[in-house]
């Protein structure tokens, strides 16, 4: 194979903002040609529209806009080969496509063959599947085009090589989860390179889009399946790689795969930053309790947005422990975040007095506890309305799973930062953040968690210890194991039955929860879609 210099354009696009995406593409093309001296540049999947555009693809006016942008991009191309992802209408069908543009012309167009329709993906809702390989000559090198899911299957790569491909370009919008980067590289692309006997250039999207985060980490595998280039994670990059007989020039960058806590923390930061900035909010506001969940959420928000764009609100009641107030203030001060204190006892008493005629003959129960949470939710939403800052909720996945959260209370807000983070992982992330700089007091990590809505309350009053709860939840939610199968692993059958019943009956709460960053293979919302009303138990 002759040498070919390729610019890997690992960029952050905004769904639906076709003009901004086009301008970003044009700037990258210019830099790749004039500064990096590349002969080709490769962009991620559906770069023109952003990914996933979802039902925007059902609008003809949106597709008209994307086609106009593609015409403008094509007309602007000079001597560099531009490989870009976009939707295309042909013969009354819509395809997820990749086109090669050169000297004002469309040299070739490939239609994605393998359309994912599982988990967070709904591509068969929008696209028709392609049927044939596409191999194009780029400066004397025969390049096979594939898109994302294609590379997870044997056929598209093998067909490309049969059609003469010496190297395969794979355009991606592959969402992050905790195990995805290693799986892509070792189990999928590396294996496909070995099978096909050609290098594969894997270009991935980066950035946050609603619940999804794209982690970048673009890479090149040589014909033996070894990574010979790996880009950065969770950041935009435009990098030159020199493809040759062995796949890539020597001394290429190989960024290490990040450890789990580091990658999860980066994913949460990316999700918060892009959700708030792309939606035009002025920053974030959150309730700071002195507990570990809100402490971690505050650190993520501050790191993602800058401390000057985050507002913490302490809302103590008669049940709030002094150490919680001390610790919450210490957290805000360590991060240089502005905070205010609003005591809620007088508001809670006003509610009690108004409701007393209705509740006179009824015993106290969780109703009074939930009122406190709802008062706090109202205060945060008022601040949000007045300041234009988005309310970040602080509930974790363990709590969301079993319904240990208050509708219109601590669930009230615009974005749920740690919604997909189990409680045991919350502790790991807090320790990881403190390794960078100590911003969470040690006793917040070590003392027993409590909602502090009743005297001497602790989470274990209502729930099993999290080191028992989280594995049960993982088996039931992410692996779809039955209570009998989970109990066979050594868990108490009564505990398993109680936990799984709580998960099932609290679906109605989760359906009303705000979106949050997806970090697992089975997040509530886009991945796990269960009916609210169901006779199955």
N, C-alpha and C positions, 0 to 999 in steps of 0.2 A: 504494500500500500504506500502511495506517495504521502508526503507530509502535508498536513492540513492544519492551519491555525484557526482555532474555534474560540469564540467568546461565549462563556456560559453566563447567561443573563438571569441570575437568581434574584427576582424582583418582587416587590409587594404591590399588587394591583388592587383596585377597589371595584367591587362588583357594581355594575351598572354605570360607572363613570367612564364611558367609552372615550370621551375626549381627553380626560386626564391620563387614561391608560395609553392612548395613542401617543401623547406627548412624551410620556416616560419611555415608550418604545423607541421613538425617534431620537431622543437624547442618547439612549444606550447604543443605538445603531451608529450614531455619529462618533461616539467615544470609542466604540470597538474598532471602527475603521481608521479614525485619525490619530488616536492616542495609543491603542493597543496593536494596531497593524494587523488585525485579523481578517481572514478571508471569508469567514462565516460567523454568524451569531445565532444562538438558539435560545428561544424564550419558553416559558412554561405553557402548560395546557390552558387553552381559552384565555390567553393573556389579554386579548382585546376586550373581553367582557368582564374579566375577573371570574373567580370560581368559588362556589357554584352559583350561576346566575338564576337557577331555579325557574319559577314561572315567568320571569322576564322573557324567557325563550318562547313563550306562547304569544308574545305581543309582536305583531308585524312591524310596528313603528320602532321597536327596539332592534329588531333584526335589520331593518332599513338603515338604522344608524350604524350598526356594526359593519354592514357592507360598504357604506360610504367611507368609514374609517379605513377599511381594508384597501379601498381604491386609492385613498390618499397616501397610505403607507406604501403601496406598490409603486405609485408614481414617484415617490421620493427616494426609492432605493437606487443606489449607484452601483459600484463595482463589487460591493460586499453581498454575499448570499444571506438573506434573512429568513430564518425558519421560525414561524410564529403560529400559535394556536388560536383558532377562531371558529365560530359556528358558520355553517354555510348551507344555504338552501339549494337543493338540486332535485329536479324531477318530483316536485311535491313532497320531498322529504327534507328533514333537517339532519345534518351530520355534525359531529364533533370532529373538527378537521385540523390539519396542520398543512400550511402552504410554504413553499420555497419561493421567495421573491428575489429577482435579480435584474438590474438595469431596466427598471420600470415594467417588468413583466412577471406574471405568475408562471414559474417554471414547472411546478408540479403541485398537486394537492392530494393529500392522503386522508381517508376517512377512517376514524377509529373503529376497530373491529370488535373488541371485547368491551361491552358496556356494563359496568358494575351496577347492580340493582339490589344491594344489600346494605345493612348498616346505615351509614349516613348518605349513601348514594341512591339516586333515583334516575339514572341516565336513560333507562328505557322509557321513562315517562316523556322524554323530550326528543331523543335522537333515534335515528335508524342506524343499524350497524353496517359498517363497510364490509367488503368481501375480498378485497385484493390487496397485495402488497404494493408498496410504492418505493422504488429505488431511483435516485436522482444523482446525476453527475455534478459534483461540486469541486471544481478545480482539479479534475482528473481522478477524484476519489468517489467511488460508488457508495452512496449513503442511503441506508434504509430508514424510513420514517415509521415510528410507532408512537402511541400515546398512552401513557399511564398504565391502565389495567392490561393493555396488550402484552406488556413485558412479564406479567404474572402467569401468562399462558405460553405454551411451547410454540403454537402455530405461527403467530405473527413474526417472531424472530426467525424461525426456521424458513418460512416462506420468503422473507426478505433476503436471506443468504442464498436461497435457491434462485432468486431473481438477480443475484450478482452483488449483493451488498458486501462491502469490505468493512463497514462500520455501521452501527445502528445508533440513531438519535432517538431518545425517548423523552417526550415532553410530558411533564407531570404537574398535577395538583394533588399531591398525596398528603392527607391530613395526618397530623401528629397523633401518636399515642405512645405510651411509655416504652414499648418494645419495637416500634415500627422501624426506626433507623437501622438497627442491626438486622432486622428481618429483610428489609429491602435489599441490603447490600450483600448479606451472606447467603440467605436462603433463596432469593429471587434473582436479582440481577447477576450476581456472581455465577450462579448456576446456569442462567441463560447464556452468559458469555461463554462458559465452558462448552455448553451444548452446541452453540452456534459457531464457536471458533472465531469470533470477531469481537473487537472492543465495543463497549456500549457506553454512550454518553448520556447520563441521567441528569436532567435539568428539572429542578423542583421549585415550586412556588414557595414564597415565604410571606408570613404575616397572618393577621387574625381576620376572620370573617364570621360574625355572629358567634356561634358556639365553637366553630372549627378554628384550629390553628395549624398553619403550614410551617414546617420547621426548616425548610431549605435543605442544607446538607447535600447539595448536588455533588455528583461524583462521576468518575470514569473508571470502569473496570477494563482490564486488558483481556486478551483472548483466552487467558487461563483463569479468568474470574477473580483476579487480584485487584484490589483498589489501587490505582496509581495516581489518583487525584481525588481529594475530598475537600469541598468548600466549607465555609463557616455555617453554623446553625443559628437560626432565628435572627438573621440580619441580611440585608440586601448586599449583593456582591455582583460585580462584573469582572470576570477573571478570564485570562487567556490560557488555553491549554494547547499544546502542540501535539496533534495526533500523528503517529508514525507507525513504523512496522510493529513496534511493541505496544502501541496504544497511546502513549503519552511521553513527552520529553522527560528527561531526568530532572531531579531537583524540583518536581512539582509539589505544590502545597498538599499536605495530607493532614487536615484538622482531625484531632482525636474525637472518637465518639464520646459524647459527654456522659458522665455518670447519671443515674436515674434522678436523684434529687436535683441536681443542677439543671437537667433538661426539663423536668416538670416545672421548676421555678421559672425558668426562662419562658416556657409555654404560657404560664399564667400571666406573666408580665406582658408578653406579646398580645395575648387575648384582651387584657384590660386596656392596654394602650390603644390598640386599633379600634376596639369597640367604642371607646369614648371619643377618640379623635376623628374617626371616620364618620361618626354620627353627630359631630358638631357640639358636643357638650363642653362646658367650660372647666371641667375637672370632676372630682369625685368627693362625695360626702359619705361618711359611715359612722355607725354607732360603735364606740370603743368601750368595751365592758371591763377590760382587765383580764379577760380570758384568752386562751391561746388562739381560738379561731379568729377573733377580731384583731388580735395582735399580728397574726400572719397576714391577714387581709390588708391591714394598714401598711405593713412593710412592702407587700407586693405593689399596692397602689402608689406608694411614694416612689419606689424604684421605677415603676412604669411611667409615671406622669410628672415626677418632680414634686418635692415636698410642698412647693408653693401652690400647687394645684390640687391639694388634698386638704379636706377639712374633717377633723375628728370631733365627735360630740359625745361627751360622757353624760349619761342619763341615770344617775343613781336613784335607788328607792330605799326604803327602810331595810330591805333585805340585802342590799349591796354591802359587802364586807369592806372595811377600811383598806385592806391590802389591795383590793381590786381597784379602788380609786387611785391609790398610790402607784400601782403598777401601770394603769392606763396612762396616767400623766407621764410616767417615766418613758413609756413607749413613744408617745407623741413627741416628747422633748428629745429623745435620742435620734429621732428621724427629722427633727426640726419642722414638724407639722403643726399648723395652727389648730388649737382645740378650744372648745367651750364646754361648760358644765351647766346642764339644765336638770335640776332635781324634779322628779315626777310625782312625789307624794301628794302634793296639793291637787294635782290633776287626777290622780287615782282616787282621792277622797271625793272629788266632785262627781266622778263617775259613780262611785259607790252610793252617794246620797241620791242621785237621780234614779238609780236602779233599785234602791232599797224597797220601794213599794212592790216591785215585781218579784224580788228575790226573798221577801221577808220570811217565808216559811220553808225556804230551801237551804240545804247545808252548803257551806263553802266547798269549792272544788277547783278544778283547773280553770274555771271561768275567771276567777279573780286573778289568777296568775297570767292568763292570756291578755286580760285588760292592760296589764303593765306593758307587755310586749307591743300591743296595738297602739298605746299612747306613744311609745318610742317611735313606732313606725310613722305615725302621723307627724311627729315633730321633724323627723328626717325628711319626709316628703314635703313639708312646708319649706324647709331650708332649700331643698332641691328646686322647688317652684320659684323661689325668690332669687336664687343665685345662678340657676342654670347648670348646677353641678349634679351629676347623676348619683343616685343612692346605690352604693354597693352593699349587697347583703353578705352575711358572714357565715351562713350555715354550710356544714360539710356534707359529704355524700352519705355518711353513716346516719346522720340526723335526717336528711331528706328521705332516705330509704325507709325508715321506720316511723316517719311522721313526727319526729321530735322537734317540731317547729310550729310556729303560730301563723296561720293564715292572716294576712293583713297586719301582721306584727313584725317579727324578725324576718319573715319572708317578703315583706314589702320592699320593693326597690326595683332598679332597672337592670342590674347585672349581678349574677351570683358567682363571685370569683372562684370559690373553692367548692362549688356544687358537686364536682366530680372527684373530689379528693377525700378518700376515707380518713377517718380520724387518726388512725395509726400513722398514715403518711403525713398528716398535718404536723405531727410531732417531728418527723424526720425533716420536713421542710423548714420548720422553725430552727432546728439545730443547724441545718445547712446555712440558713440566712445569718445566724449568729457567728458562723465561722468566717463570714465576710466582714462583719462588724457587729458587735453585740448590741442589738436593738430590742430584744425581747428578754425581760428579766428571767433569770433561771427558775425562780419559783413559779412563774406562769407555766413553764414547761413541766415542772415536777409535781405541782399540787393537783388534787383531784378536780376535774372539771365540774362546773355547776352553772345552771341557768340563773341562779340567784333570784328566783321568783317566789320563794317560800323560805321559812326559817331552816337553816342548816341543810339546805337542799344540795344533793349531788346527783350527777347523771346516772350513777349506778343504782339510785333509788328506783328508777324506771327501766333501766336498760342493763343487759349483761355488760361486763367489762369489755372495753373496745377490742382488746386482744382476742376475745372470743367472738364478739359480735361481727367484726370486720371479715374474718374468714367465712363465716356463715353467709353473710351478705354477698361476698364475692362468688361463692358457689351458687347461690340462688339467683342472683341478678346477672352475673356475667357468664356463668357456665350453664344456667338453666337446669341445675340439678334439683331433684325432688327432695322434700324433707327426709324421706327414708334414706336416700343416697348420701345426704349430708350427715345424718346421724350415724351412718355406717363408718364415717371417718373418725368417730370417737366423741362427737358432741352429744350433750344431753338431749334426748329426743324432745323433752318438754320445752327446753330453751329454743330448740330449732323450730318447733311448731309455733311458739309464741312469736318469734322473730319473723318467720315467714308470713304469719297472719297479719302482722303489723305492716309489712311491705305491701301486701295485697290490698288491704283496706285503706291505705293512704295514697293510692294512685290519684284520687281527686285533688289532693293537696299539690302533688308534684305537677299536675297538669296546669296549675295556676302559678307555678313558680317562675321567676324570671329566667332568661337564658343564662348559661354560664359556660366556662371554658371546658371543653372536652379533652381529657387526658387519658382515658381508659378505652378499652375496646367496646364497652357497653355503657355508655352514659345515658342518663335519663333524658328523654326528649327526642333527639334525632335518631338515636340508636334503638333504645328500648321503648317500644310503643305498645303498651298494654291498654285494653279497654278499662274504662272507669267502672262501668256496670257490667259485671260478669258473675256467672254462677260457678265458675271454676275455682277450686280452692285446693 
